[in-house]
Amino acid sequence: MFQSFTGNSRRPRQVNLSGRATNPFVAFPGNPQTRQTPHVANPESAVAIAQRERALRQHERDRQTASRTVQRVWRGYQSRKRTYKGWKSEWDTFEWNRVTSALGLDDDRGPMTELERLECLARLSAPPYPTAEQCLDQLRLLVQFVGLVRNKEDVLRLVYFCNVFEETFHFLPTIATENDWTELLKRLAVAILHALGSSRDSPTHDAAVLPLLRTIVFLVDLIPKKMATIAQQYYETMALLTKNIGLFGGTPSPEHVTNAVLALLRPITSETMAAYEALAMSYLTIPNLPAYLGELDGLAHKINYKLLAPAIESCIPMTKERLSTDDVEGIEGRLWLLAYLIFFHRYALPGQANLQAPDLAFLNVVSGLLNSTSIYLTRCFEVDENGLDPVRAPCLDQFVADQVSSLVNQSSITGLLSRIRTFHLSHTDVSNNEYNASKEAKILATYALNLLRVFPRRGDDIRMWLYLGSAPSAGLTAGEPGAKIPAIKYFWQASKSSQIFHTISKDSTQVLPLLQLPQGGDTEDQEQEWTIILLFFELYTFLLKVMDDEEFFSSASPYAASPNVLSSWTKESALPLQDIKDMTIFLKNLAFTLYWNIADLTKKGPVLSSAVDLRSYFNNTTQVSGSIDRTEVEAKKEINDLPGVIGIPLDYFKGLVTGLLRMLHERDSRRKFLPQNHWLMTDRFDMEGFIPAVVAEEEKRHEFQDDDEESEPDLLDAEYREPSPLVGNSHARRLIQIQAMRNSQRRQAHNNALAAIAPRLEILRNMPFFIPFATRVQIFRQFIFRDQQRRRKGFVDPESWRLSVAQNAMINGPPEGAADILARHHADIRRESVFEDAFSQYYGLGDGLKEPIQISFIDQFGAMEAGIDGGGVTKEFLTSITSQAFKTDDYESMFAENDHHLLYPSPIAVDQLKKVLSEAGLTNSSPEWQDDVRGLLRRYEFLGRIIGKCLYEGILVDVDFAPFFLLKWALTGGSRSAVKESSYRANLNDLKDLDEGLYQGLLQLKNYPGNVEDFGLDFTINNKIRMPSGANRTVTAELKPNGSQTAVTNKNRLVYISYVARYRLQLQPALQTNAFLQGLGQIVQPAWLSMFNQSELQTLVSGDKADIDVEDLRRNTLYGGVYVIGDDNLEHPTIALFWQVMHEMTNEERQKVIRFVTSTPRAPLLGFSHLRPNFSIRDSSEDQERLPSTSTCVNLLKLPRYSDADTLRSKLLFSFNASIVFIFTCALLLK
């Protein structure tokens, strides 16, 4: 009846979506209206409401929990407060009753308040406790509530109890100080220290300082071991007392504080080292202790530096860690700790600290402190020397400066090795872990490297004193032959016995893993070995500077010194030649990897952090004073380190290795002692494709350089700047230094990038002896040919280039452009003034001198010589200009010659000009002065371009340069040279090529057995200047600051010798040498010249010194006139006679013939096929009496048709021996 009836009486729910809210958060629980509307929220808003409600419930639970916690803490606090109050009341009541009863005082008439009672107790002479148990109970009760002294009442209680306790201790001799007593007394000491630490908070505390201080010293004597366990808090409190000692009105006195400081050190217990550690870290870092204590003698008399040093050593990880650049206080604290340690050491050895070497433990600690503060120290010591602003620069206290400077003295440094126990190191010793000597060597090496870093300006002194040192030989007593082992040999043996040395020497392919980040494991042993090797490199490099060749080859025994007491120490330090051979193998393999795998070594990655990494010996970015400009700090951050050598700067390491390797190669070049082909490393290259690969690298390099070419400064202007008395204020000077630093880093980054893309070029540039000479010459000629193609747009031939210039101007511009270009490359040269005319017309070309030039000679009558320059005139022009410019018999000569007639820039040329200008009344700031000096330097620069032009065109000139001057060509000649890797290092042996007399005199000085002070020498040198009038002037120059006040002694004579050599070879001719090398570098890149040593460079300039190869000359000779070979391929009879005579001549006579024809006596580097123009012979006549003549400009021999060999020989010999040269027009005459 009711179809829809289902049996369910519940009304169905009505769902109406018409009122749906668009924002589910409208129904928010906080809105009462929303909460009361049942249909306002959809499912999303319901979820939000539920989340909010849960959050509110959780918040309420947290609030209730926090409320209970606060209540619990408050109840605990109130409970403790009541308990403490009850304990205090109990303690006070007991003590008051005990004292009043014992003294018979009326309690009713006494003080009423707690403070008044305590003050009264403190004033009264309270009796001791009658029993030890009563004293112990009161002590236990006292330390329960007085642990942290909070008010003056607690201080009074402490003062009172301390007085009573001392009385009781003396009254009851049987009182126990063990078991419960020790811990309670330690807690009492902590409370006293806390009270002393807060003593400056109120006058009441000040009055309690002295009695409390007496008690703390008493407790130290009573429970020394327990007191040592709180040494850090103890010395922190002593530090606060010391700093505020002037605020206490004279009590306590400095003597009281000193006694308290020393009290904890007097008892010798198992915790004594902990006390010394706390003393070092918490007390001895206080600046200027003498200002607070009056003097340090009281401390120094009782402090045992032999215990203090190992205590600091136990904190080495903290002492040697790298400080933040803003941690000025940390640096200052370590500086004072270092100064106090040095003072205590010197005090313990009165009069002997500077006369004997310190022990190794002391050295190890000093090394750590020097390492962590070296940047700050270095900057402070250089403030005065560099003229920095003392207000902005870091300032070093005089006490610290005096103590640190005392480390640099000859006796202590020379005697460093005297304290070690020496035995012969070998690979077996290392494998058996018998490595004590190596560890000792590491300590000494680390200490020495830190001294070199902190005192860079005294580096030569430090190296010399180290070199003069010796180690005792095992089993021998002093005075016996071989009892002293020179420092060089000691560190050489330590280096040679290292695992690194054996690995690198054995296989050059295993070097890279040692230079990369190690894959796990402890790197400490590897770091120690590198430290020793690094110091040996430093010392041996210094030794080679002062060691002459005779001493170098003298090598006595392989280890111990020679018994000949008259022998010089330099000779005693000479290593056996077999050891030198082993060293060169090690250096070769190491240096090859440093250049060949430069890309792998410069990859940026995670750098291991070491407790003390070697970067800190050379990197100047770790610790910087807060007063130093941030711009300077940022300028020093980009340091490229060698990853696997624990932070050695890569450039420094490469420079040291490469420099030493080159110095040894120079010795071998002067006097062969190594096997043939010893220096070659061709097995590491694919020699078949080596030349194309090098040329390709050069092309990449050139493309890379083009982007940076405009940023290169004018080196000549940079080199010559007269010192000005006022450059600006100190801030301006600082900005200049920062900018110079940034420019240097930019250049270094540029060079590093070039090295990464051209490893073969870098090896050729820095270690050319790895590649055969003939290969390098071919590479050199290829470089020049590619450069000519690039500059001349592919038109290498001179005439083709001139035609292309004209055509290009017609197509792309006005024809006058071509005329201007060609006109700049044309010059009219008078034969009587070739150099001056060439300078005035060609100096402005700059590197444009590389392009073909045209010369028109003007004779003595002013007439233009007829002819067309086909290349011969250019050759004659270059040979003529060199013959004029290199004259040495004139007052204005730019070059001088030695006893062997070898040329070098005149060292006095600039000084001579300045003296003339000075006597003319000019000052160094006047424009005339500047112009004249720059004019002279530009002439040197132009002469360098002329020599470069000869090399560029392959034209040989008969000019012989001194070897030391040739060494500089690739090492310092231009911005592209390797400044650090292979810079020129002046040494005594090079001085022989400059002045044989000076060389012999310095040798006698070095080997003089008596007292050299008898000669009355000082660190100055005299220069004799010749004036235009013929008179001589003597100008004295100082070799070092205050050199006139420094006498030459037996101890410093090696430094004097090295300074003389550096001045004569490097400093005095610096301006003229650099100008010449800049001009040379504009034509021929120094990187190309660096592929050759000095003798090879001379060969490039003037030809091969080897015997003339007649057959090679014959194959490459052109014939003219009737001498032209016909179809029968038979030579003319006269030509056959000529070659017969050439074969019969001696080599000296052949060289005279070659010089007669080509103006140079030597053959080209790669044979006569590379002679330009070719060697040519043309007939001149049939007259048998006529002499041969030549046109040297075109290498042409005009030979009459002689009928017999004897006539030809006699006429030819007569011609060149009598120097009869018929001067014809050096042109291809049109006939």
DALIN-V660715 format. One record per residue. N is the residue number from 1. PSI is psi in whole degrees, -180 to 180 (999 if undefined). Layout:
BEGIN
N_PSI + N_PSI
END
This chain:
BEGIN
1_-41 + 2_100 + 3_-31 + 4_2 + 5_128 + 6_-8 + 7_-5 + 8_121 + 9_-5 + 10_136 + 11_128 + 12_147 + 13_136 + 14_126 + 15_118 + 16_113 + 17_4 + 18_-27 + 19_24 + 20_133 + 21_140 + 22_-25 + 23_115 + 24_-16 + 25_6 + 26_-39 + 27_80 + 28_139 + 29_-25 + 30_-7 + 31_109 + 32_-40 + 33_-42 + 34_-42 + 35_-27 + 36_-6 + 37_109 + 38_-23 + 39_12 + 40_-23 + 41_140 + 42_-178 + 43_-36 + 44_-44 + 45_-30 + 46_-39 + 47_-42 + 48_-41 + 49_-40 + 50_-41 + 51_-43 + 52_-41 + 53_-41 + 54_-41 + 55_-40 + 56_-40 + 57_-42 + 58_-39 + 59_-41 + 60_-41 + 61_-43 + 62_-39 + 63_-41 + 64_-40 + 65_-44 + 66_-39 + 67_-42 + 68_-39 + 69_-44 + 70_-43 + 71_-40 + 72_-44 + 73_-42 + 74_-42 + 75_-40 + 76_-43 + 77_-46 + 78_-36 + 79_-45 + 80_-40 + 81_-43 + 82_-39 + 83_-49 + 84_-41 + 85_-39 + 86_-42 + 87_-42 + 88_-44 + 89_-43 + 90_-44 + 91_-45 + 92_-45 + 93_-44 + 94_-46 + 95_-39 + 96_-46 + 97_-40 + 98_-41 + 99_-46 + 100_-35 + 101_-42 + 102_-33 + 103_-5 + 104_39 + 105_153 + 106_114 + 107_-32 + 108_-27 + 109_5 + 110_180 + 111_151 + 112_-36 + 113_163 + 114_-46 + 115_-41 + 116_-41 + 117_-43 + 118_-39 + 119_-36 + 120_-42 + 121_-41 + 122_-29 + 123_-30 + 124_154 + 125_87 + 126_143 + 127_159 + 128_165 + 129_141 + 130_-29 + 131_158 + 132_-32 + 133_-41 + 134_-41 + 135_-41 + 136_-40 + 137_-44 + 138_-37 + 139_-43 + 140_-42 + 141_-39 + 142_-48 + 143_-14 + 144_-30 + 145_-7 + 146_18 + 147_-48 + 148_106 + 149_121 + 150_-21 + 151_176 + 152_-27 + 153_-42 + 154_-38 + 155_-42 + 156_-39 + 157_-43 + 158_-45 + 159_-44 + 160_-50 + 161_-38 + 162_-41 + 163_-44 + 164_-38 + 165_-41 + 166_-41 + 167_-43 + 168_-40 + 169_-39 + 170_-27 + 171_-34 + 172_90 + 173_-21 + 174_7 + 175_136 + 176_147 + 177_29 + 178_-179 + 179_-120 + 180_-30 + 181_-45 + 182_-43 + 183_-40 + 184_-40 + 185_-34 + 186_-41 + 187_-36 + 188_-41 + 189_-39 + 190_-42 + 191_-41 + 192_-43 + 193_-39 + 194_-39 + 195_-42 + 196_-35 + 197_-25 + 198_19 + 199_-20 + 200_3 + 201_-23 + 202_155 + 203_-33 + 204_-41 + 205_-39 + 206_-41 + 207_-22 + 208_-5 + 209_-50 + 210_-48 + 211_-38 + 212_-37 + 213_-39 + 214_-38 + 215_-39 + 216_-36 + 217_-39 + 218_-42 + 219_-34 + 220_-41 + 221_-29 + 222_-46 + 223_68 + 224_-39 + 225_-43 + 226_-38 + 227_-33 + 228_-23 + 229_-17 + 230_33 + 231_-38 + 232_-47 + 233_-35 + 234_-50 + 235_-23 + 236_-39 + 237_-41 + 238_-35 + 239_-41 + 240_-42 + 241_-42 + 242_-45 + 243_-28 + 244_21 + 245_-27 + 246_-8 + 247_-5 + 248_8 + 249_31 + 250_-10 + 251_120 + 252_163 + 253_166 + 254_-31 + 255_-38 + 256_-44 + 257_-42 + 258_-42 + 259_-40 + 260_-38 + 261_-41 + 262_-17 + 263_-43 + 264_-16 + 265_-17 + 266_-49 + 267_135 + 268_107 + 269_-178 + 270_-15 + 271_12 + 272_-39 + 273_-34 + 274_-37 + 275_-42 + 276_-37 + 277_-45 + 278_-40 + 279_-45 + 280_-46 + 281_-27 + 282_-25 + 283_-43 + 284_8 + 285_4 + 286_127 + 287_139 + 288_56 + 289_-37 + 290_-29 + 291_-29 + 292_-41 + 293_-6 + 294_-43 + 295_166 + 296_1 + 297_-37 + 298_-44 + 299_-47 + 300_-29 + 301_-30 + 302_-23 + 303_128 + 304_105 + 305_-23 + 306_-24 + 307_-32 + 308_-40 + 309_-52 + 310_-28 + 311_-43 + 312_-37 + 313_-33 + 314_-18 + 315_21 + 316_-42 + 317_-36 + 318_-35 + 319_-34 + 320_0 + 321_158 + 322_122 + 323_153 + 324_150 + 325_-19 + 326_-4 + 327_66 + 328_-39 + 329_-41 + 330_-42 + 331_-43 + 332_-42 + 333_-41 + 334_-33 + 335_-44 + 336_-38 + 337_-43 + 338_-44 + 339_-43 + 340_-40 + 341_-43 + 342_-40 + 343_-44 + 344_-37 + 345_-44 + 346_-35 + 347_-37 + 348_-22 + 349_68 + 350_125 + 351_-3 + 352_-14 + 353_-35 + 354_0 + 355_-11 + 356_161 + 357_141 + 358_163 + 359_164 + 360_-36 + 361_-42 + 362_-45 + 363_-40 + 364_-43 + 365_-44 + 366_-38 + 367_-44 + 368_-43 + 369_-40 + 370_-40 + 371_-42 + 372_-11 + 373_11 + 374_-37 + 375_-47 + 376_-44 + 377_-46 + 378_-44 + 379_-40 + 380_-42 + 381_-21 + 382_2 + 383_-51 + 384_-38 + 385_-35 + 386_-2 + 387_31 + 388_160 + 389_114 + 390_-19 + 391_-40 + 392_-25 + 393_155 + 394_141 + 395_137 + 396_130 + 397_146 + 398_-35 + 399_-45 + 400_-44 + 401_-42 + 402_-43 + 403_-45 + 404_-40 + 405_-27 + 406_-15 + 407_-27 + 408_86 + 409_151 + 410_-44 + 411_-46 + 412_-38 + 413_-44 + 414_-33 + 415_10 + 416_-40 + 417_-8 + 418_-20 + 419_-5 + 420_157 + 421_117 + 422_139 + 423_162 + 424_122 + 425_143 + 426_171 + 427_-31 + 428_-41 + 429_-42 + 430_-44 + 431_-25 + 432_10 + 433_17 + 434_77 + 435_24 + 436_-42 + 437_-38 + 438_-37 + 439_-39 + 440_-42 + 441_-37 + 442_-41 + 443_-46 + 444_-42 + 445_-43 + 446_-45 + 447_-46 + 448_-42 + 449_-35 + 450_-40 + 451_-41 + 452_-33 + 453_-42 + 454_-34 + 455_67 + 456_-31 + 457_-13 + 458_20 + 459_-42 + 460_-39 + 461_-45 + 462_-44 + 463_-40 + 464_-43 + 465_-38 + 466_-43 + 467_-32 + 468_-11 + 469_166 + 470_152 + 471_147 + 472_139 + 473_139 + 474_135 + 475_0 + 476_145 + 477_161 + 478_138 + 479_-21 + 480_152 + 481_130 + 482_10 + 483_-22 + 484_130 + 485_117 + 486_148 + 487_-38 + 488_-46 + 489_-34 + 490_-52 + 491_-27 + 492_-45 + 493_-40 + 494_-39 + 495_-44 + 496_-30 + 497_-4 + 498_155 + 499_-34 + 500_-44 + 501_-45 + 502_-41 + 503_-47 + 504_-39 + 505_-31 + 506_-41 + 507_117 + 508_-19 + 509_-10 + 510_8 + 511_-42 + 512_-45 + 513_-31 + 514_-21 + 515_-7 + 516_174 + 517_127 + 518_146 + 519_84 + 520_175 + 521_167 + 522_128 + 523_8 + 524_-45 + 525_-42 + 526_-39 + 527_-41 + 528_-42 + 529_-42 + 530_-36 + 531_-45 + 532_-46 + 533_-40 + 534_-44 + 535_-39 + 536_-42 + 537_-44 + 538_-48 + 539_-42 + 540_-32 + 541_-42 + 542_-42 + 543_-41 + 544_-24 + 545_-32 + 546_-1 + 547_123 + 548_170 + 549_-35 + 550_-40 + 551_-37 + 552_-40 + 553_5 + 554_-29 + 555_104 + 556_-113 + 557_163 + 558_-14 + 559_-60 + 560_160 + 561_157 + 562_147 + 563_-10 + 564_106 + 565_-21 + 566_-11 + 567_144 + 568_153 + 569_-29 + 570_-43 + 571_-38 + 572_-29 + 573_-6 + 574_135 + 575_150 + 576_150 + 577_-30 + 578_-38 + 579_-37 + 580_-40 + 581_-45 + 582_-39 + 583_-42 + 584_-34 + 585_-45 + 586_-47 + 587_-39 + 588_-51 + 589_-39 + 590_-48 + 591_-39 + 592_-45 + 593_-38 + 594_-29 + 595_-41 + 596_-36 + 597_33 + 598_-34 + 599_-38 + 600_-32 + 601_-18 + 602_7 + 603_134 + 604_134 + 605_-177 + 606_133 + 607_128 + 608_143 + 609_122 + 610_157 + 611_-41 + 612_101 + 613_156 + 614_-15 + 615_-32 + 616_-17 + 617_-21 + 618_-20 + 619_132 + 620_41 + 621_2 + 622_-50 + 623_123 + 624_136 + 625_149 + 626_-20 + 627_-6 + 628_144 + 629_137 + 630_-30 + 631_-35 + 632_-39 + 633_-45 + 634_-33 + 635_-17 + 636_3 + 637_-28 + 638_84 + 639_125 + 640_109 + 641_160 + 642_113 + 643_-51 + 644_-4 + 645_27 + 646_56 + 647_12 + 648_130 + 649_131 + 650_-43 + 651_-41 + 652_-46 + 653_-44 + 654_-42 + 655_-42 + 656_-46 + 657_-48 + 658_-41 + 659_-44 + 660_-41 + 661_-41 + 662_-36 + 663_-40 + 664_-36 + 665_-36 + 666_-40 + 667_-45 + 668_-30 + 669_-37 + 670_-37 + 671_106 + 672_128 + 673_-4 + 674_156 + 675_160 + 676_138 + 677_18 + 678_-34 + 679_-15 + 680_145 + 681_44 + 682_-20 + 683_-16 + 684_1 + 685_157 + 686_93 + 687_-26 + 688_-38 + 689_18 + 690_-47 + 691_-49 + 692_-37 + 693_-40 + 694_-42 + 695_-40 + 696_-40 + 697_-38 + 698_-36 + 699_-43 + 700_-41 + 701_-42 + 702_-42 + 703_-39 + 704_-37 + 705_-31 + 706_-32 + 707_-20 + 708_5 + 709_-36 + 710_-21 + 711_-5 + 712_132 + 713_165 + 714_108 + 715_-34 + 716_-43 + 717_-35 + 718_-33 + 719_-42 + 720_100 + 721_116 + 722_136 + 723_135 + 724_140 + 725_-21 + 726_99 + 727_-19 + 728_-178 + 729_175 + 730_-33 + 731_-40 + 732_-41 + 733_-38 + 734_-41 + 735_-39 + 736_-43 + 737_-40 + 738_-42 + 739_-39 + 740_-38 + 741_-43 + 742_-41 + 743_-40 + 744_-42 + 745_-34 + 746_-42 + 747_-39 + 748_-41 + 749_-37 + 750_-45 + 751_-36 + 752_-39 + 753_-40 + 754_-40 + 755_-35 + 756_-33 + 757_-8 + 758_67 + 759_-34 + 760_-40 + 761_-40 + 762_-39 + 763_-43 + 764_-33 + 765_-38 + 766_-30 + 767_63 + 768_-22 + 769_-4 + 770_-20 + 771_142 + 772_148 + 773_-45 + 774_-38 + 775_-40 + 776_-36 + 777_-42 + 778_-40 + 779_-42 + 780_-47 + 781_-34 + 782_-40 + 783_-45 + 784_-43 + 785_-44 + 786_-37 + 787_-40 + 788_-42 + 789_-41 + 790_-45 + 791_-35 + 792_15 + 793_35 + 794_-9 + 795_89 + 796_-39 + 797_135 + 798_-48 + 799_-40 + 800_-38 + 801_-43 + 802_-41 + 803_-40 + 804_-35 + 805_-44 + 806_-45 + 807_-42 + 808_-38 + 809_-36 + 810_-33 + 811_-45 + 812_-8 + 813_-178 + 814_145 + 815_-21 + 816_-25 + 817_-43 + 818_-41 + 819_-39 + 820_-44 + 821_-49 + 822_-32 + 823_-36 + 824_-24 + 825_9 + 826_141 + 827_144 + 828_118 + 829_125 + 830_136 + 831_-26 + 832_-10 + 833_59 + 834_-48 + 835_-47 + 836_-42 + 837_-42 + 838_-40 + 839_-45 + 840_-29 + 841_-23 + 842_-9 + 843_-39 + 844_-14 + 845_-29 + 846_-132 + 847_-2 + 848_-11 + 849_-12 + 850_-30 + 851_161 + 852_139 + 853_157 + 854_134 + 855_135 + 856_116 + 857_143 + 858_125 + 859_-175 + 860_-16 + 861_4 + 862_9 + 863_142 + 864_129 + 865_134 + 866_152 + 867_172 + 868_132 + 869_108 + 870_19 + 871_-31 + 872_-38 + 873_-39 + 874_-42 + 875_-45 + 876_-38 + 877_-47 + 878_-41 + 879_-36 + 880_-42 + 881_-35 + 882_-37 + 883_-32 + 884_-45 + 885_-28 + 886_19 + 887_143 + 888_8 + 889_16 + 890_153 + 891_-37 + 892_19 + 893_133 + 894_-19 + 895_153 + 896_166 + 897_151 + 898_-169 + 899_-21 + 900_15 + 901_35 + 902_138 + 903_151 + 904_156 + 905_136 + 906_117 + 907_-26 + 908_5 + 909_-49 + 910_-43 + 911_-37 + 912_-45 + 913_-42 + 914_-38 + 915_-41 + 916_-44 + 917_-38 + 918_-43 + 919_-18 + 920_0 + 921_9 + 922_152 + 923_162 + 924_-9 + 925_-3 + 926_148 + 927_-37 + 928_-43 + 929_-51 + 930_-43 + 931_-42 + 932_-42 + 933_-43 + 934_-34 + 935_-42 + 936_-43 + 937_-33 + 938_-32 + 939_-40 + 940_-42 + 941_-43 + 942_-39 + 943_-35 + 944_-38 + 945_-37 + 946_-46 + 947_-39 + 948_-37 + 949_-41 + 950_-44 + 951_-39 + 952_-39 + 953_-5 + 954_26 + 955_123 + 956_139 + 957_146 + 958_72 + 959_127 + 960_122 + 961_154 + 962_141 + 963_-39 + 964_-31 + 965_-40 + 966_-32 + 967_-31 + 968_-16 + 969_-46 + 970_-15 + 971_-32 + 972_16 + 973_73 + 974_169 + 975_-19 + 976_-2 + 977_160 + 978_103 + 979_-47 + 980_-36 + 981_-38 + 982_37 + 983_152 + 984_134 + 985_113 + 986_140 + 987_169 + 988_-36 + 989_-35 + 990_-29 + 991_-25 + 992_-33 + 993_-14 + 994_-52 + 995_102 + 996_-39 + 997_-45 + 998_-40 + 999_-48 + 1000_-37 + 1001_-42 + 1002_-35 + 1003_-44 + 1004_-39 + 1005_-42 + 1006_-37 + 1007_8 + 1008_124 + 1009_-18 + 1010_-156 + 1011_114 + 1012_-12 + 1013_-16 + 1014_-24 + 1015_-14 + 1016_35 + 1017_152 + 1018_-180 + 1019_57 + 1020_166 + 1021_144 + 1022_137 + 1023_129 + 1024_117 + 1025_126 + 1026_128 + 1027_162 + 1028_-29 + 1029_-9 + 1030_-14 + 1031_158 + 1032_143 + 1033_144 + 1034_125 + 1035_129 + 1036_132 + 1037_143 + 1038_137 + 1039_-18 + 1040_164 + 1041_134 + 1042_34 + 1043_-32 + 1044_-18 + 1045_0 + 1046_114 + 1047_150 + 1048_123 + 1049_177 + 1050_-28 + 1051_-34 + 1052_13 + 1053_-30 + 1054_-38 + 1055_-41 + 1056_-45 + 1057_-43 + 1058_-35 + 1059_-39 + 1060_-46 + 1061_-43 + 1062_-39 + 1063_-50 + 1064_-38 + 1065_-27 + 1066_-51 + 1067_-48 + 1068_-46 + 1069_22 + 1070_-46 + 1071_-50 + 1072_-36 + 1073_-45 + 1074_-37 + 1075_-45 + 1076_-45 + 1077_-29 + 1078_-44 + 1079_-42 + 1080_-42 + 1081_-22 + 1082_-25 + 1083_-47 + 1084_121 + 1085_134 + 1086_-30 + 1087_-31 + 1088_-42 + 1089_-27 + 1090_-4 + 1091_-2 + 1092_150 + 1093_-175 + 1094_-41 + 1095_-35 + 1096_-35 + 1097_-39 + 1098_-36 + 1099_-38 + 1100_-38 + 1101_-49 + 1102_1 + 1103_176 + 1104_134 + 1105_-4 + 1106_167 + 1107_146 + 1108_126 + 1109_102 + 1110_-41 + 1111_-36 + 1112_-41 + 1113_-40 + 1114_-41 + 1115_-24 + 1116_27 + 1117_138 + 1118_148 + 1119_148 + 1120_164 + 1121_-138 + 1122_-9 + 1123_-5 + 1124_132 + 1125_130 + 1126_-164 + 1127_-20 + 1128_-4 + 1129_23 + 1130_140 + 1131_152 + 1132_144 + 1133_-39 + 1134_-38 + 1135_-42 + 1136_-41 + 1137_-39 + 1138_-48 + 1139_-32 + 1140_-45 + 1141_-41 + 1142_-39 + 1143_-34 + 1144_-18 + 1145_157 + 1146_166 + 1147_-36 + 1148_-40 + 1149_-37 + 1150_-41 + 1151_-34 + 1152_-38 + 1153_-45 + 1154_-41 + 1155_-36 + 1156_-33 + 1157_-41 + 1158_-6 + 1159_1 + 1160_141 + 1161_0 + 1162_160 + 1163_155 + 1164_163 + 1165_-46 + 1166_23 + 1167_174 + 1168_-9 + 1169_-20 + 1170_11 + 1171_128 + 1172_126 + 1173_167 + 1174_152 + 1175_128 + 1176_150 + 1177_132 + 1178_146 + 1179_151 + 1180_-38 + 1181_179 + 1182_3 + 1183_117 + 1184_-15 + 1185_-10 + 1186_141 + 1187_152 + 1188_152 + 1189_168 + 1190_159 + 1191_93 + 1192_-23 + 1193_-26 + 1194_15 + 1195_47 + 1196_127 + 1197_122 + 1198_104 + 1199_117 + 1200_158 + 1201_80 + 1202_150 + 1203_-17 + 1204_158 + 1205_-38 + 1206_-44 + 1207_-46 + 1208_-42 + 1209_-47 + 1210_-44 + 1211_-40 + 1212_-44 + 1213_-42 + 1214_-39 + 1215_-52 + 1216_-26 + 1217_-35 + 1218_0 + 1219_41 + 1220_108 + 1221_121 + 1222_117 + 1223_107 + 1224_166 + 1225_125 + 1226_72 + 1227_166 + 1228_96 + 1229_140 + 1230_113 + 1231_999
END
